[in-house]
Amino acid sequence: MSNERVVVIGGSVAGASVVNALARGGRECEVTLVSADPQFPPYDPPPLSKEILSGAWPLERARFRTTLPPGARVRTGTRAVGLDPDRREVFTDDGAVLGYDRLVLATGSRPRELRTGAPLPPRGVHRLRTVADALALRDALRPGGSLLVVGAGLIGCEVAATAVGSGMDVTVVDPAPLPLLRMGGEPLGAFMAARHREHGVRLFLGSQVREIIGEDRVTGAVLDNGTHIPCDAVLMGIGAVPETEWLAGSGLPVDDGVVCDATCTVAGVPEVMAVGDVARWHSGRFGGLLRVEHWTNAVEQAAHAGRNLFEEPERRTAFDSVPYAWSVQYGLRVQVLGLADTPAAVVQEDRASGRLLCLYGGSDGLRGVVAVGRPEIVARARRAIADRTPVDALSWAA
């Protein structure tokens, strides 16, 4: 069928990557992208917590390169509020009804909110998801000021490192025993905890924020053990929630994201696909459902969905890429491939030189790799995970 109607919901990097794939494919189709953000193309998320936050980059350098197919329409500042998959219609908050033949869900995720007994102060509490968030937080990073980071995940740790470099007094609070635990496991957590402390960051691990204090603006916080932490600003970095509420009543399977098969096709709905933070797809490589919130996954998954979109369901190929995430903190490049979700089989650490290598897996194959200051092994590590090479057969890891 020519001139099929393709609707992409979400103007983030995942949505823009779907559009890029459609432009490269050259197929005649009517493309409409719906973006809640008033700006498109989107800004790339990785620089927001580093180069844009520190002021090292001009804003436009962080634009994600996007190519629109001929005749594509972009509806910015517009939210999808409902979906009728039987009639193949999307409803938007401006009253429009968009019919489609193929639909791609790329709505991403939103910051998880902290639950406290009292409302948050109206000023001084920040999130980091959009370029507007980054600019507002940048204005709060002043030498001699104090920042409380709630959450020691990837965003929290990157902001802490950037804020310290801006001359801020920084405190990080997280209920986990180590930072970056979900991203890279215990060895990486211990390695980076030491690095943060060396740069003056105070870590309150195994603790939770009970209350954010302040009337007009933030003045401090109280932890669950009664500790009072004064601060001028707070960053909430306690994870993200997939944007799926608008799908209520649609009948699409939603469980910590939109549930998809291995091809990124929404289970039971062959004309709908999901990509990026909102997609929870079946991974044959890791034997279960995965939802990955990293840049590389969003770009690769969107490109894959763009290639699969016009194929009949039985001809669609599985998305089986090796997850990859990276970070830069205090000049150290942290790279994580695959999943670090089991005890590490191999740990090689040299804190003095800022190098760490952790291997996860066993005789049934390499499952994950954490590398700090080891860029030379990343390509080989990704191939080894893809090939399921046994850990004891990895000569480059000896």
Salt bridges, closest charged atoms under 4 A:
GLU4 OE1 - ARG27 NH2 3.27
GLU4 OE2 - ARG102 NE 3.14
GLU60 OE1 - ARG63 NE 3.24
GLU89 OE1 - ARG87 NE 3.29
ASP94 OD2 - ARG75 NH2 2.70
ASP101 OD2 - ARG5 NE 3.28
GLU113 OE1 - ARG127 NH2 2.69
GLU158 OE2 - LYS50 NZ 3.25
ASP169 OD2 - ARG202 NH2 2.64
GLU198 OE1 - ARG195 NE 3.72
ASP216 OD2 - ARG123 NH2 2.34
GLU243 OE1 - ARG110 NH1 3.41
GLU245 OE2 - ARG110 NH2 2.87
ASP255 OD2 - ARG280 NH1 3.34
ASP256 OD1 - ARG291 NE 3.25
GLU271 OE1 - ARG88 NH2 3.60
ASP277 OD2 - ARG129 NH2 2.85
GLU293 OE2 - ARG291 NH2 2.84
GLU300 OE1 - ARG382 NH2 3.12
GLU311 OE1 - ARG315 NE 3.46
ASP320 OD2 - ARG285 NH2 3.30
ASP341 OD1 - ARG367 NE 2.82
GLU349 OE2 - ARG351 NE 2.46
GLU376 OE2 - ARG374 NE 2.55
